[in-house]
Structures are given as structure tokens and as C-alpha cells.
């Protein structure tokens, strides 16, 4: 059994520590963490029940901020 599947729940990984790992081990840890996060995301309405932007927060379809 791979220890990578257990570690995301029992250890807090920093980006620096993840970069020190072999790519395959890092991918396994990140995949396990993503699967765990997906379960929370799909079951907890408080994680998805919000408006990301209010009307007026965005400047339209252009990067030009000049009026008119």
C-alpha cells in the first residue's frame, strides 16, 4: 500500500516540500488531496453558495479602463 494516499490527510504539505519529492510521489499526494477536496466541495453548500463577483466589479469585456 502506498503511503502517499494517507499523507495528505495527516500531514500539511508545503510547496517547497512537494518540490523535493519525486514527480510520481508528488503526483500521488496531489491526486489524493484533490480527491479529498472534491468530496468536501460537492457535499458542503457553504463552499459553493456565494457570488464570486458583484455587478460592477468587472470592467466589461475589455482591458481598457478608460471611460467611453
mmCIF file as Biopython writes it, N, C-alpha, C and O atoms, coordinates in Angstrom:
data_model
#
loop_
_atom_site.group_PDB
_atom_site.id
_atom_site.type_symbol
_atom_site.label_atom_id
_atom_site.label_alt_id
_atom_site.label_comp_id
_atom_site.label_asym_id
_atom_site.label_entity_id
_atom_site.label_seq_id
_atom_site.pdbx_PDB_ins_code
_atom_site.Cartn_x
_atom_site.Cartn_y
_atom_site.Cartn_z
_atom_site.occupancy
_atom_site.B_iso_or_equiv
_atom_site.auth_seq_id
_atom_site.auth_asym_id
_atom_site.pdbx_PDB_model_num
ATOM 1   N N  . UNK A ? 1  ? 0.850   -1.182 0.000   1.0 0.0 1  A 1 
ATOM 2   C CA . UNK A ? 1  ? 0.000   0.000  0.000   1.0 0.0 1  A 1 
ATOM 3   C C  . UNK A ? 1  ? 0.893   1.241  0.000   1.0 0.0 1  A 1 
ATOM 4   O O  . UNK A ? 1  ? 1.884   1.299  0.727   1.0 0.0 1  A 1 
ATOM 5   N N  . UNK A ? 2  ? 0.545   2.205  -0.797  1.0 0.0 2  A 1 
ATOM 6   C CA . UNK A ? 2  ? 1.303   3.445  -0.888  1.0 0.0 2  A 1 
ATOM 7   C C  . UNK A ? 2  ? 1.003   4.338  0.308   1.0 0.0 2  A 1 
ATOM 8   O O  . UNK A ? 2  ? -0.153  4.496  0.699   1.0 0.0 2  A 1 
ATOM 9   N N  . UNK A ? 3  ? 2.048   4.919  0.887   1.0 0.0 3  A 1 
ATOM 10  C CA . UNK A ? 3  ? 1.837   5.841  2.000   1.0 0.0 3  A 1 
ATOM 11  C C  . UNK A ? 3  ? 1.344   7.191  1.510   1.0 0.0 3  A 1 
ATOM 12  O O  . UNK A ? 3  ? 0.833   7.986  2.299   1.0 0.0 3  A 1 
ATOM 13  N N  . UNK A ? 4  ? 1.488   7.460  0.217   1.0 0.0 4  A 1 
ATOM 14  C CA . UNK A ? 4  ? 1.075   8.750  -0.333  1.0 0.0 4  A 1 
ATOM 15  C C  . UNK A ? 4  ? -0.421  8.967  -0.189  1.0 0.0 4  A 1 
ATOM 16  O O  . UNK A ? 4  ? -0.863  10.107 -0.045  1.0 0.0 4  A 1 
ATOM 17  N N  . UNK A ? 5  ? -1.213  7.898  -0.226  1.0 0.0 5  A 1 
ATOM 18  C CA . UNK A ? 5  ? -2.653  8.072  -0.133  1.0 0.0 5  A 1 
ATOM 19  C C  . UNK A ? 5  ? -3.081  8.472  1.268   1.0 0.0 5  A 1 
ATOM 20  O O  . UNK A ? 5  ? -4.164  9.032  1.437   1.0 0.0 5  A 1 
ATOM 21  N N  . UNK A ? 6  ? -2.265  8.204  2.274   1.0 0.0 6  A 1 
ATOM 22  C CA . UNK A ? 6  ? -2.607  8.553  3.644   1.0 0.0 6  A 1 
ATOM 23  C C  . UNK A ? 6  ? -2.072  9.921  4.045   1.0 0.0 6  A 1 
ATOM 24  O O  . UNK A ? 6  ? -2.666  10.591 4.889   1.0 0.0 6  A 1 
ATOM 25  N N  . UNK A ? 7  ? -0.985  10.336 3.468   1.0 0.0 7  A 1 
ATOM 26  C CA . UNK A ? 7  ? -0.297  11.534 3.932   1.0 0.0 7  A 1 
ATOM 27  C C  . UNK A ? 7  ? -1.046  12.850 3.753   1.0 0.0 7  A 1 
ATOM 28  O O  . UNK A ? 7  ? -0.917  13.708 4.627   1.0 0.0 7  A 1 
ATOM 29  N N  . UNK A ? 8  ? -1.828  13.082 2.681   1.0 0.0 8  A 1 
ATOM 30  C CA . UNK A ? 8  ? -2.489  14.388 2.574   1.0 0.0 8  A 1 
ATOM 31  C C  . UNK A ? 8  ? -3.400  14.699 3.752   1.0 0.0 8  A 1 
ATOM 32  O O  . UNK A ? 8  ? -3.561  15.864 4.116   1.0 0.0 8  A 1 
ATOM 33  N N  . UNK A ? 9  ? -4.001  13.672 4.355   1.0 0.0 9  A 1 
ATOM 34  C CA . UNK A ? 9  ? -4.893  13.917 5.477   1.0 0.0 9  A 1 
ATOM 35  C C  . UNK A ? 9  ? -4.142  14.050 6.792   1.0 0.0 9  A 1 
ATOM 36  O O  . UNK A ? 9  ? -4.668  14.648 7.732   1.0 0.0 9  A 1 
ATOM 37  N N  . UNK A ? 10 ? -2.941  13.517 6.891   1.0 0.0 10 A 1 
ATOM 38  C CA . UNK A ? 10 ? -2.226  13.507 8.155   1.0 0.0 10 A 1 
ATOM 39  C C  . UNK A ? 10 ? -1.064  14.484 8.192   1.0 0.0 10 A 1 
ATOM 40  O O  . UNK A ? 10 ? -0.464  14.679 9.249   1.0 0.0 10 A 1 
ATOM 41  N N  . UNK A ? 11 ? -0.735  15.094 7.081   1.0 0.0 11 A 1 
ATOM 42  C CA . UNK A ? 11 ? 0.408   15.991 7.038   1.0 0.0 11 A 1 
ATOM 43  C C  . UNK A ? 11 ? 0.072   17.200 6.177   1.0 0.0 11 A 1 
ATOM 44  O O  . UNK A ? 11 ? -0.590  17.075 5.147   1.0 0.0 11 A 1 
ATOM 45  N N  . UNK A ? 12 ? 0.525   18.356 6.600   1.0 0.0 12 A 1 
ATOM 46  C CA . UNK A ? 12 ? 0.365   19.558 5.783   1.0 0.0 12 A 1 
ATOM 47  C C  . UNK A ? 12 ? 1.599   19.704 4.910   1.0 0.0 12 A 1 
ATOM 48  O O  . UNK A ? 12 ? 2.712   19.870 5.410   1.0 0.0 12 A 1 
ATOM 49  N N  . UNK A ? 13 ? 1.393   19.642 3.606   1.0 0.0 13 A 1 
ATOM 50  C CA . UNK A ? 13 ? 2.496   19.751 2.661   1.0 0.0 13 A 1 
ATOM 51  C C  . UNK A ? 13 ? 2.671   21.195 2.217   1.0 0.0 13 A 1 
ATOM 52  O O  . UNK A ? 13 ? 1.697   21.875 1.896   1.0 0.0 13 A 1 
ATOM 53  N N  . UNK A ? 14 ? 3.900   21.654 2.199   1.0 0.0 14 A 1 
ATOM 54  C CA . UNK A ? 14 ? 4.198   22.970 1.632   1.0 0.0 14 A 1 
ATOM 55  C C  . UNK A ? 14 ? 4.637   22.759 0.187   1.0 0.0 14 A 1 
ATOM 56  O O  . UNK A ? 14 ? 5.038   21.660 -0.196  1.0 0.0 14 A 1 
ATOM 57  N N  . UNK A ? 15 ? 4.557   23.803 -0.597  1.0 0.0 15 A 1 
ATOM 58  C CA . UNK A ? 15 ? 5.003   23.712 -1.988  1.0 0.0 15 A 1 
ATOM 59  C C  . UNK A ? 15 ? 6.480   23.334 -2.047  1.0 0.0 15 A 1 
ATOM 60  O O  . UNK A ? 15 ? 6.886   22.550 -2.904  1.0 0.0 15 A 1 
ATOM 61  N N  . UNK A ? 16 ? 7.280   23.885 -1.146  1.0 0.0 16 A 1 
ATOM 62  C CA . UNK A ? 16 ? 8.710   23.579 -1.135  1.0 0.0 16 A 1 
ATOM 63  C C  . UNK A ? 16 ? 8.961   22.099 -0.861  1.0 0.0 16 A 1 
ATOM 64  O O  . UNK A ? 16 ? 9.803   21.484 -1.514  1.0 0.0 16 A 1 
ATOM 65  N N  . UNK A ? 17 ? 8.236   21.522 0.101   1.0 0.0 17 A 1 
ATOM 66  C CA . UNK A ? 17 ? 8.407   20.101 0.419   1.0 0.0 17 A 1 
ATOM 67  C C  . UNK A ? 17 ? 7.931   19.227 -0.739  1.0 0.0 17 A 1 
ATOM 68  O O  . UNK A ? 17 ? 8.563   18.217 -1.048  1.0 0.0 17 A 1 
ATOM 69  N N  . UNK A ? 18 ? 6.833   19.599 -1.379  1.0 0.0 18 A 1 
ATOM 70  C CA . UNK A ? 18 ? 6.347   18.826 -2.518  1.0 0.0 18 A 1 
ATOM 71  C C  . UNK A ? 18 ? 7.352   18.835 -3.663  1.0 0.0 18 A 1 
ATOM 72  O O  . UNK A ? 18 ? 7.528   17.823 -4.342  1.0 0.0 18 A 1 
ATOM 73  N N  . UNK A ? 19 ? 8.013   19.972 -3.883  1.0 0.0 19 A 1 
ATOM 74  C CA . UNK A ? 19 ? 9.014   20.057 -4.961  1.0 0.0 19 A 1 
ATOM 75  C C  . UNK A ? 19 ? 10.211  19.161 -4.704  1.0 0.0 19 A 1 
ATOM 76  O O  . UNK A ? 19 ? 10.890  18.764 -5.650  1.0 0.0 19 A 1 
ATOM 77  N N  . UNK A ? 20 ? 10.490  18.829 -3.444  1.0 0.0 20 A 1 
ATOM 78  C CA . UNK A ? 20 ? 11.623  17.966 -3.109  1.0 0.0 20 A 1 
ATOM 79  C C  . UNK A ? 20 ? 11.345  16.499 -3.433  1.0 0.0 20 A 1 
ATOM 80  O O  . UNK A ? 20 ? 12.278  15.701 -3.526  1.0 0.0 20 A 1 
ATOM 81  N N  . UNK A ? 21 ? 10.082  16.138 -3.605  1.0 0.0 21 A 1 
ATOM 82  C CA . UNK A ? 21 ? 9.707   14.752 -3.855  1.0 0.0 21 A 1 
ATOM 83  C C  . UNK A ? 21 ? 9.897   14.380 -5.318  1.0 0.0 21 A 1 
ATOM 84  O O  . UNK A ? 21 ? 9.987   15.239 -6.195  1.0 0.0 21 A 1 
ATOM 85  N N  . UNK A ? 22 ? 9.954   13.074 -5.553  1.0 0.0 22 A 1 
ATOM 86  C CA . UNK A ? 22 ? 9.977   12.575 -6.929  1.0 0.0 22 A 1 
ATOM 87  C C  . UNK A ? 22 ? 8.644   12.923 -7.578  1.0 0.0 22 A 1 
ATOM 88  O O  . UNK A ? 22 ? 7.617   12.928 -6.900  1.0 0.0 22 A 1 
ATOM 89  N N  . UNK A ? 23 ? 8.636   13.215 -8.875  1.0 0.0 23 A 1 
ATOM 90  C CA . UNK A ? 23 ? 7.386   13.610 -9.544  1.0 0.0 23 A 1 
ATOM 91  C C  . UNK A ? 23 ? 6.243   12.612 -9.341  1.0 0.0 23 A 1 
ATOM 92  O O  . UNK A ? 23 ? 5.103   13.028 -9.135  1.0 0.0 23 A 1 
ATOM 93  N N  . UNK A ? 24 ? 6.518   11.322 -9.393  1.0 0.0 24 A 1 
ATOM 94  C CA . UNK A ? 24 ? 5.455   10.330 -9.235  1.0 0.0 24 A 1 
ATOM 95  C C  . UNK A ? 24 ? 4.855   10.402 -7.830  1.0 0.0 24 A 1 
ATOM 96  O O  . UNK A ? 24 ? 3.636   10.340 -7.673  1.0 0.0 24 A 1 
ATOM 97  N N  . UNK A ? 25 ? 5.703   10.532 -6.814  1.0 0.0 25 A 1 
ATOM 98  C CA . UNK A ? 25 ? 5.212   10.610 -5.439  1.0 0.0 25 A 1 
ATOM 99  C C  . UNK A ? 25 ? 4.406   11.898 -5.235  1.0 0.0 25 A 1 
ATOM 100 O O  . UNK A ? 25 ? 3.355   11.887 -4.593  1.0 0.0 25 A 1 
ATOM 101 N N  . UNK A ? 26 ? 4.907   13.000 -5.786  1.0 0.0 26 A 1 
ATOM 102 C CA . UNK A ? 26 ? 4.210   14.287 -5.679  1.0 0.0 26 A 1 
ATOM 103 C C  . UNK A ? 26 ? 2.838   14.203 -6.343  1.0 0.0 26 A 1 
ATOM 104 O O  . UNK A ? 26 ? 1.851   14.692 -5.792  1.0 0.0 26 A 1 
ATOM 105 N N  . UNK A ? 27 ? 2.770   13.582 -7.532  1.0 0.0 27 A 1 
ATOM 106 C CA . UNK A ? 27 ? 1.506   13.442 -8.238  1.0 0.0 27 A 1 
ATOM 107 C C  . UNK A ? 27 ? 0.507   12.606 -7.445  1.0 0.0 27 A 1 
ATOM 108 O O  . UNK A ? 27 ? -0.684  12.917 -7.423  1.0 0.0 27 A 1 
ATOM 109 N N  . UNK A ? 28 ? 0.988   11.540 -6.789  1.0 0.0 28 A 1 
ATOM 110 C CA . UNK A ? 28 ? 0.112   10.698 -5.979  1.0 0.0 28 A 1 
ATOM 111 C C  . UNK A ? 28 ? -0.465  11.488 -4.797  1.0 0.0 28 A 1 
ATOM 112 O O  . UNK A ? 28 ? -1.653  11.378 -4.494  1.0 0.0 28 A 1 
ATOM 113 N N  . UNK A ? 29 ? 0.366   12.269 -4.145  1.0 0.0 29 A 1 
ATOM 114 C CA . UNK A ? 29 ? -0.081  13.066 -2.996  1.0 0.0 29 A 1 
ATOM 115 C C  . UNK A ? 29 ? -1.086  14.118 -3.435  1.0 0.0 29 A 1 
ATOM 116 O O  . UNK A ? 29 ? -2.115  14.305 -2.787  1.0 0.0 29 A 1 
ATOM 117 N N  . UNK A ? 30 ? -0.794  14.804 -4.529  1.0 0.0 30 A 1 
ATOM 118 C CA . UNK A ? 30 ? -1.698  15.845 -5.017  1.0 0.0 30 A 1 
ATOM 119 C C  . UNK A ? 30 ? -3.018  15.254 -5.509  1.0 0.0 30 A 1 
ATOM 120 O O  . UNK A ? 30 ? -4.074  15.858 -5.321  1.0 0.0 30 A 1 
ATOM 121 N N  . UNK A ? 31 ? -2.966  14.087 -6.133  1.0 0.0 31 A 1 
ATOM 122 C CA . UNK A ? 31 ? -4.194  13.438 -6.590  1.0 0.0 31 A 1 
ATOM 123 C C  . UNK A ? 31 ? -5.065  13.028 -5.401  1.0 0.0 31 A 1 
ATOM 124 O O  . UNK A ? 31 ? -6.285  13.190 -5.436  1.0 0.0 31 A 1 
ATOM 125 N N  . UNK A ? 32 ? -4.439  12.499 -4.356  1.0 0.0 32 A 1 
ATOM 126 C CA . UNK A ? 32 ? -5.195  12.103 -3.155  1.0 0.0 32 A 1 
ATOM 127 C C  . UNK A ? 32 ? -5.807  13.335 -2.477  1.0 0.0 32 A 1 
ATOM 128 O O  . UNK A ? 32 ? -6.944  13.290 -2.008  1.0 0.0 32 A 1 
ATOM 129 N N  . UNK A ? 33 ? -5.056  14.418 -2.430  1.0 0.0 33 A 1 
ATOM 130 C CA . UNK A ? 33 ? -5.565  15.652 -1.825  1.0 0.0 33 A 1 
ATOM 131 C C  . UNK A ? 33 ? -6.718  16.222 -2.654  1.0 0.0 33 A 1 
ATOM 132 O O  . UNK A ? 33 ? -7.697  16.717 -2.095  1.0 0.0 33 A 1 
ATOM 133 N N  . UNK A ? 34 ? -6.606  16.155 -3.984  1.0 0.0 34 A 1 
ATOM 134 C CA . UNK A ? 34 ? -7.674  16.650 -4.857  1.0 0.0 34 A 1 
ATOM 135 C C  . UNK A ? 34 ? -8.942  15.816 -4.695  1.0 0.0 34 A 1 
ATOM 136 O O  . UNK A ? 34 ? -10.049 16.356 -4.693  1.0 0.0 34 A 1 
ATOM 137 N N  . UNK A ? 35 ? -8.781  14.509 -4.561  1.0 0.0 35 A 1 
ATOM 138 C CA . UNK A ? 35 ? -9.944  13.645 -4.361  1.0 0.0 35 A 1 
ATOM 139 C C  . UNK A ? 35 ? -10.638 13.971 -3.037  1.0 0.0 35 A 1 
ATOM 140 O O  . UNK A ? 35 ? -11.867 14.009 -2.970  1.0 0.0 35 A 1 
ATOM 141 N N  . UNK A ? 36 ? -9.859  14.202 -2.001  1.0 0.0 36 A 1 
ATOM 142 C CA . UNK A ? 36 ? -10.408 14.561 -0.698  1.0 0.0 36 A 1 
ATOM 143 C C  . UNK A ? 36 ? -11.130 15.914 -0.779  1.0 0.0 36 A 1 
ATOM 144 O O  . UNK A ? 36 ? -12.234 16.059 -0.254  1.0 0.0 36 A 1 
ATOM 145 N N  . UNK A ? 37 ? -10.519 16.884 -1.423  1.0 0.0 37 A 1 
ATOM 146 C CA . UNK A ? 37 ? -11.122 18.209 -1.558  1.0 0.0 37 A 1 
ATOM 147 C C  . UNK A ? 37 ? -12.412 18.139 -2.373  1.0 0.0 37 A 1 
ATOM 148 O O  . UNK A ? 37 ? -13.378 18.838 -2.068  1.0 0.0 37 A 1 
ATOM 149 N N  . UNK A ? 38 ? -12.430 17.305 -3.400  1.0 0.0 38 A 1 
ATOM 150 C CA . UNK A ? 38 ? -13.624 17.167 -4.242  1.0 0.0 38 A 1 
ATOM 151 C C  . UNK A ? 38 ? -14.807 16.688 -3.410  1.0 0.0 38 A 1 
ATOM 152 O O  . UNK A ? 38 ? -15.927 17.165 -3.595  1.0 0.0 38 A 1 
ATOM 153 N N  . UNK A ? 39 ? -14.573 15.759 -2.504  1.0 0.0 39 A 1 
ATOM 154 C CA . UNK A ? 39 ? -15.645 15.243 -1.644  1.0 0.0 39 A 1 
ATOM 155 C C  . UNK A ? 39 ? -16.231 16.371 -0.793  1.0 0.0 39 A 1 
ATOM 156 O O  . UNK A ? 39 ? -17.451 16.485 -0.672  1.0 0.0 39 A 1 
ATOM 157 N N  . UNK A ? 40 ? -15.381 17.193 -0.210  1.0 0.0 40 A 1 
ATOM 158 C CA . UNK A ? 40 ? -15.868 18.321 0.587   1.0 0.0 40 A 1 
ATOM 159 C C  . UNK A ? 40 ? -16.608 19.322 -0.290  1.0 0.0 40 A 1 
ATOM 160 O O  . UNK A ? 40 ? -17.673 19.814 0.085   1.0 0.0 40 A 1 
ATOM 161 N N  . UNK A ? 41 ? -16.051 19.620 -1.444  1.0 0.0 41 A 1 
ATOM 162 C CA . UNK A ? 41 ? -16.611 20.626 -2.338  1.0 0.0 41 A 1 
ATOM 163 C C  . UNK A ? 41 ? -18.006 20.256 -2.817  1.0 0.0 41 A 1 
ATOM 164 O O  . UNK A ? 41 ? -18.881 21.116 -2.927  1.0 0.0 41 A 1 
ATOM 165 N N  . UNK A ? 42 ? -18.211 18.972 -3.101  1.0 0.0 42 A 1 
ATOM 166 C CA . UNK A ? 42 ? -19.512 18.557 -3.628  1.0 0.0 42 A 1 
ATOM 167 C C  . UNK A ? 42 ? -20.556 18.367 -2.541  1.0 0.0 42 A 1 
ATOM 168 O O  . UNK A ? 42 ? -21.747 18.334 -2.850  1.0 0.0 42 A 1 
ATOM 169 N N  . UNK A ? 43 ? -20.156 18.241 -1.276  1.0 0.0 43 A 1 
ATOM 170 C CA . UNK A ? 43 ? -21.111 17.990 -0.191  1.0 0.0 43 A 1 
ATOM 171 C C  . UNK A ? 43 ? -21.419 19.215 0.666   1.0 0.0 43 A 1 
ATOM 172 O O  . UNK A ? 43 ? -22.451 19.244 1.336   1.0 0.0 43 A 1 
ATOM 173 N N  . UNK A ? 44 ? -20.561 20.214 0.660   1.0 0.0 44 A 1 
ATOM 174 C CA . UNK A ? 44 ? -20.735 21.365 1.550   1.0 0.0 44 A 1 
ATOM 175 C C  . UNK A ? 44 ? -21.199 22.572 0.750   1.0 0.0 44 A 1 
ATOM 176 O O  . UNK A ? 44 ? -20.414 23.171 0.015   1.0 0.0 44 A 1 
ATOM 177 N N  . UNK A ? 45 ? -22.466 22.930 0.889   1.0 0.0 45 A 1 
ATOM 178 C CA . UNK A ? 45 ? -23.040 24.044 0.124   1.0 0.0 45 A 1 
ATOM 179 C C  . UNK A ? 45 ? -22.351 25.372 0.451   1.0 0.0 45 A 1 
ATOM 180 O O  . UNK A ? 45 ? -22.337 26.270 -0.391  1.0 0.0 45 A 1 
ATOM 181 N N  . UNK A ? 46 ? -21.792 25.514 1.628   1.0 0.0 46 A 1 
ATOM 182 C CA . UNK A ? 46 ? -21.134 26.768 2.004   1.0 0.0 46 A 1 
ATOM 183 C C  . UNK A ? 46 ? -19.861 27.018 1.188   1.0 0.0 46 A 1 
ATOM 184 O O  . UNK A ? 46 ? -19.386 28.152 1.116   1.0 0.0 46 A 1 
ATOM 185 N N  . UNK A ? 47 ? -19.317 25.984 0.583   1.0 0.0 47 A 1 
ATOM 186 C CA . UNK A ? 47 ? -18.135 26.164 -0.261  1.0 0.0 47 A 1 
ATOM 187 C C  . UNK A ? 47 ? -18.486 26.645 -1.659  1.0 0.0 47 A 1 
ATOM 188 O O  . UNK A ? 47 ? -17.622 27.151 -2.376  1.0 0.0 47 A 1 
ATOM 189 N N  . UNK A ? 48 ? -19.738 26.493 -2.053  1.0 0.0 48 A 1 
ATOM 190 C CA . UNK A ? 48 ? -20.123 26.862 -3.418  1.0 0.0 48 A 1 
ATOM 191 C C  . UNK A ? 48 ? -21.250 27.879 -3.483  1.0 0.0 48 A 1 
ATOM 192 O O  . UNK A ? 48 ? -21.540 28.388 -4.565  1.0 0.0 48 A 1 
ATOM 193 N N  . UNK A ? 49 ? -21.882 28.189 -2.388  1.0 0.0 49 A 1 
ATOM 194 C CA . UNK A ? 49 ? -23.053 29.064 -2.387  1.0 0.0 49 A 1 
ATOM 195 C C  . UNK A ? 49 ? -22.649 30.513 -2.125  1.0 0.0 49 A 1 
ATOM 196 O O  . UNK A ? 49 ? -22.891 31.050 -1.044  1.0 0.0 49 A 1 
ATOM 197 N N  . UNK A ? 50 ? -22.038 31.132 -3.119  1.0 0.0 50 A 1 
ATOM 198 C CA . UNK A ? 50 ? -21.648 32.532 -2.997  1.0 0.0 50 A 1 
ATOM 199 C C  . UNK A ? 50 ? -21.476 33.118 -4.388  1.0 0.0 50 A 1 
ATOM 200 O O  . UNK A ? 50 ? -21.338 32.390 -5.370  1.0 0.0 50 A 1 
ATOM 201 N N  . UNK A ? 51 ? -21.487 34.421 -4.457  1.0 0.0 51 A 1 
ATOM 202 C CA . UNK A ? 51 ? -21.218 35.134 -5.697  1.0 0.0 51 A 1 
ATOM 203 C C  . UNK A ? 51 ? -19.754 35.541 -5.698  1.0 0.0 51 A 1 
ATOM 204 O O  . UNK A ? 51 ? -19.292 36.207 -4.771  1.0 0.0 51 A 1 
ATOM 205 N N  . UNK A ? 52 ? -19.034 35.152 -6.717  1.0 0.0 52 A 1 
ATOM 206 C CA . UNK A ? 52 ? -17.620 35.481 -6.784  1.0 0.0 52 A 1 
ATOM 207 C C  . UNK A ? 52 ? -17.408 36.979 -7.049  1.0 0.0 52 A 1 
ATOM 208 O O  . UNK A ? 52 ? -16.476 37.589 -6.527  1.0 0.0 52 A 1 
ATOM 209 N N  . UNK A ? 53 ? -18.286 37.551 -7.865  1.0 0.0 53 A 1 
ATOM 210 C CA . UNK A ? 53 ? -18.173 38.966 -8.202  1.0 0.0 53 A 1 
ATOM 211 C C  . UNK A ? 53 ? -19.542 39.624 -8.082  1.0 0.0 53 A 1 
ATOM 212 O O  . UNK A ? 53 ? -20.573 39.007 -8.349  1.0 0.0 53 A 1 
ATOM 213 N N  . UNK A ? 54 ? -19.527 40.876 -7.677  1.0 0.0 54 A 1 
ATOM 214 C CA . UNK A ? 54 ? -20.760 41.664 -7.692  1.0 0.0 54 A 1 
ATOM 215 C C  . UNK A ? 54 ? -20.827 42.421 -9.008  1.0 0.0 54 A 1 
ATOM 216 O O  . UNK A ? 54 ? -19.821 42.581 -9.700  1.0 0.0 54 A 1 
ATOM 217 N N  . UNK A ? 55 ? -22.019 42.883 -9.344  1.0 0.0 55 A 1 
ATOM 218 C CA . UNK A ? 55 ? -22.159 43.700 -10.541 1.0 0.0 55 A 1 
ATOM 219 C C  . UNK A ? 55 ? -21.326 44.962 -10.345 1.0 0.0 55 A 1 
ATOM 220 O O  . UNK A ? 55 ? -21.402 45.597 -9.294  1.0 0.0 55 A 1 
ATOM 221 N N  . UNK A ? 56 ? -20.552 45.320 -11.325 1.0 0.0 56 A 1 
ATOM 222 C CA . UNK A ? 56 ? -19.697 46.494 -11.222 1.0 0.0 56 A 1 
ATOM 223 C C  . UNK A ? 56 ? -18.265 46.163 -10.837 1.0 0.0 56 A 1 
ATOM 224 O O  . UNK A ? 56 ? -17.392 47.024 -10.946 1.0 0.0 56 A 1 
ATOM 225 N N  . UNK A ? 57 ? -17.994 44.921 -10.384 1.0 0.0 57 A 1 
ATOM 226 C CA . UNK A ? 57 ? -16.628 44.540 -10.033 1.0 0.0 57 A 1 
ATOM 227 C C  . UNK A ? 57 ? -15.756 44.370 -11.273 1.0 0.0 57 A 1 
ATOM 228 O O  . UNK A ? 57 ? -14.543 44.568 -11.217 1.0 0.0 57 A 1 
ATOM 229 N N  . UNK A ? 58 ? -16.375 44.005 -12.386 1.0 0.0 58 A 1 
ATOM 230 C CA . UNK A ? 58 ? -15.635 43.766 -13.618 1.0 0.0 58 A 1 
ATOM 231 C C  . UNK A ? 58 ? -15.756 44.971 -14.538 1.0 0.0 58 A 1 
ATOM 232 O O  . UNK A ? 58 ? -16.748 45.699 -14.496 1.0 0.0 58 A 1 
ATOM 233 N N  . UNK A ? 59 ? -14.754 45.173 -15.357 1.0 0.0 59 A 1 
ATOM 234 C CA . UNK A ? 59 ? -14.731 46.330 -16.252 1.0 0.0 59 A 1 
ATOM 235 C C  . UNK A ? 59 ? -15.273 46.011 -17.636 1.0 0.0 59 A 1 
ATOM 236 O O  . UNK A ? 59 ? -14.995 46.752 -18.579 1.0 0.0 59 A 1 
ATOM 237 N N  . UNK A ? 60 ? -16.012 44.970 -17.788 1.0 0.0 60 A 1 
ATOM 238 C CA . UNK A ? 60 ? -16.558 44.615 -19.103 1.0 0.0 60 A 1 
ATOM 239 C C  . UNK A ? 60 ? -15.661 43.632 -19.822 1.0 0.0 60 A 1 
ATOM 240 O O  . UNK A ? 60 ? -14.918 42.876 -19.196 1.0 0.0 60 A 1 
ATOM 241 N N  . UNK A ? 61 ? -15.738 43.648 -21.142 1.0 0.0 61 A 1 
ATOM 242 C CA . UNK A ? 61 ? -15.009 42.684 -21.952 1.0 0.0 61 A 1 
ATOM 243 C C  . UNK A ? 61 ? -13.668 43.192 -22.429 1.0 0.0 61 A 1 
ATOM 244 O O  . UNK A ? 61 ? -13.016 42.522 -23.231 1.0 0.0 61 A 1 
ATOM 245 N N  . UNK A ? 62 ? -13.234 44.343 -21.970 1.0 0.0 62 A 1 
ATOM 246 C CA . UNK A ? 62 ? -12.019 44.949 -22.468 1.0 0.0 62 A 1 
ATOM 247 C C  . UNK A ? 62 ? -11.048 45.214 -21.328 1.0 0.0 62 A 1 
ATOM 248 O O  . UNK A ? 62 ? -11.460 45.410 -20.185 1.0 0.0 62 A 1 
ATOM 249 N N  . UNK A ? 63 ? -9.781  45.220 -21.638 1.0 0.0 63 A 1 
ATOM 250 C CA . UNK A ? 63 ? -8.787  45.574 -20.620 1.0 0.0 63 A 1 
ATOM 251 C C  . UNK A ? 63 ? -8.628  47.098 -20.515 1.0 0.0 63 A 1 
ATOM 252 O O  . UNK A ? 63 ? -7.904  47.588 -19.649 1.0 0.0 63 A 1 
ATOM 253 N N  . UNK A ? 64 ? -9.306  47.845 -21.397 1.0 0.0 64 A 1 
ATOM 254 C CA . UNK A ? 64 ? -9.255  49.291 -21.376 1.0 0.0 64 A 1 
ATOM 255 C C  . UNK A ? 64 ? -10.113 49.796 -20.215 1.0 0.0 64 A 1 
ATOM 256 O O  . UNK A ? 64 ? -11.306 49.502 -20.150 1.0 0.0 64 A 1 
ATOM 257 N N  . UNK A ? 65 ? -9.506  50.557 -19.297 1.0 0.0 65 A 1 
ATOM 258 C CA . UNK A ? 65 ? -10.233 51.085 -18.140 1.0 0.0 65 A 1 
ATOM 259 C C  . UNK A ? 65 ? -10.696 52.513 -18.356 1.0 0.0 65 A 1 
ATOM 260 O O  . UNK A ? 65 ? -11.318 53.102 -17.471 1.0 0.0 65 A 1 
ATOM 261 N N  . UNK A ? 66 ? -10.401 53.082 -19.525 1.0 0.0 66 A 1 
ATOM 262 C CA . UNK A ? 66 ? -10.827 54.448 -19.827 1.0 0.0 66 A 1 
ATOM 263 C C  . UNK A ? 66 ? -12.339 54.472 -20.083 1.0 0.0 66 A 1 
ATOM 264 O O  . UNK A ? 66 ? -12.854 53.598 -20.781 1.0 0.0 66 A 1 
ATOM 265 N N  . UNK A ? 67 ? -13.055 55.453 -19.533 1.0 0.0 67 A 1 
ATOM 266 C CA . UNK A ? 67 ? -14.497 55.525 -19.805 1.0 0.0 67 A 1 
ATOM 267 C C  . UNK A ? 67 ? -14.777 55.860 -21.279 1.0 0.0 67 A 1 
ATOM 268 O O  . UNK A ? 67 ? -14.026 56.577 -21.940 1.0 0.0 67 A 1 
ATOM 269 N N  . UNK A ? 68 ? -15.915 55.295 -21.759 1.0 0.0 68 A 1 
ATOM 270 C CA . UNK A ? 68 ? -16.412 55.640 -23.078 1.0 0.0 68 A 1 
ATOM 271 C C  . UNK A ? 68 ? -15.632 55.090 -24.171 1.0 0.0 68 A 1 
ATOM 272 O O  . UNK A ? 68 ? -15.957 55.316 -25.337 1.0 0.0 68 A 1 
#
